Amino acid sequence: MHDKLFTPGPTEVRSELLQELSTPQIHHRAEEFSDLYDDIQPKLQKLLYTEKPVFLFTSSSTGAMESAVTNGVKKKCLNLANGAFAERWHKITVKNGVSADLLKQDWGKPITPDMVDEKLATGNYDAVTMVFNETSTGMMNPIKEIGEVVNSYDDVLFLIDAVSGMAGAKIEVDNWGIDMCLAGVQKAFGLPSGLAVASVSDRLLERAEEVEPRSYYFNLSLLHKYHKRSQTRTTPAIPQIFALRRQLEHIVEEEGIEERFARHDKLSGIVQDWAKEYFDIFPEEGYWSKTLTCVENTRGISVAELNKTLIEEHSTRISNGYGDIGEDTFRISNMADITEPEIRGLLATINDILGL
Ligand SMILES: *Cc1c(COP(=O)(O)O)cnc(C)c1O
């Protein structure tokens, strides 16, 4: 028996999807592979409200984050950060030798359009990175509003880490002017880890042609060349792509995209109501995530003990807090294919353990 995952990635994977992984291997230069690729493409575009190409990366999300900044910045990048993953994107940018500044806000507090406008008005930047759903703090950033500011400047690309939000909450890539929207499939997609996806705009592809290539594996121009043939540049994680196809069929044709988002909205609401009753919620109100809840540990419980009991006696796992807020918070994910009875069951179990 495995531990049921209420963690914000990796998430619980339906057994039907695990079975897809054992589909007999096909060759990535065979027509069958291009058919598989072509099956997936329009569904990913539908999910992301985009007509732009959506590339597949055989890497975790971090690879796609590297790709964004190594291809998308000619002058200087502005990394917006109000949590751990956004701060990490700044480190990733710098480590790749890309010139970058960090606009840092307290964890769980919003970065406002004005703050971004002030920075961009200097004319120093040609790309902005932002995390849509900050998994460390359980906060959803208003990327639509920030995007309006970014897009009011010519030639500033808007690069979004939507790792723990994509397939759980609506992102209108084209309407919101997002040049790259990336995610790993082990979070709200509810798939086994090993693959990332990212929409790529024409502006970004043009930029990729202009920058001095810093990477071969994550080179967008090369990836694009093969995308046009319905192939990937190098041998991809074919089993994961089979599973992705099945899950996209499920999301688009069976559950429904809007219905999936509505379910995430409802389930996060249930966890947040519970958190307000017994604890508190870490990020500022109005910005609570729809895919996970970062609970503020106002009762001073031992999060490690709680998770130990959940794992040992209930084969269920939640997450402790992230980094600096490790024991002061804990995180409950409602990502992927979790149902209302499952979430209610988890909360009842936690109440039982804690005697609430
Ligand atoms: C999980 C996560 C990442 C890192 O993803 P990997 O797939 O482990 O590389 C980056 N950003 C956010 C917001 C995440 O939740």
The ligand as an SDF file (V2000), in Angstrom:
LIG
                    3D

 15 15  0  0  0  0  0  0  0  0999 V2000
    7.3450   22.1640   -7.7510 C   0  0  0  0  0  0  0  0  0  0  0  0
    7.6180   23.5270   -8.2340 C   0  0  0  0  0  0  0  0  0  0  0  0
    8.7770   23.8400   -8.9510 C   0  0  0  0  0  0  0  0  0  0  0  0
    9.8880   22.8550   -9.1910 C   0  0  0  0  0  0  0  0  0  0  0  0
    9.4360   21.8520  -10.0120 O   0  0  0  0  0  0  0  0  0  0  0  0
   10.3300   20.5940  -10.4310 P   0  0  0  0  0  0  0  0  0  0  0  0
    9.3680   19.8830  -11.3480 O   0  0  0  0  0  0  0  0  0  0  0  0
   10.6560   19.8430   -9.2060 O   0  0  0  0  0  0  0  0  0  0  0  0
   11.5200   21.0940  -11.1580 O   0  0  0  0  0  0  0  0  0  0  0  0
    8.9260   25.1280   -9.4130 C   0  0  0  0  0  0  0  0  0  0  0  0
    7.9940   26.0680   -9.1900 N   0  0  0  0  0  0  0  0  0  0  0  0
    6.8730   25.8100   -8.4960 C   0  0  0  0  0  0  0  0  0  0  0  0
    5.8880   26.9030   -8.2690 C   0  0  0  0  0  0  0  0  0  0  0  0
    6.6460   24.5360   -8.0040 C   0  0  0  0  0  0  0  0  0  0  0  0
    5.5230   24.2640   -7.3190 O   0  0  0  0  0  0  0  0  0  0  0  0
  1  2  1  0
  2  3  1  0
  2 14  2  0
  3  4  1  0
  3 10  2  0
  4  5  1  0
  5  6  1  0
  6  7  2  0
  6  8  1  0
  6  9  1  0
 10 11  1  0
 11 12  2  0
 12 13  1  0
 12 14  1  0
 14 15  1  0
M  END
$$$$
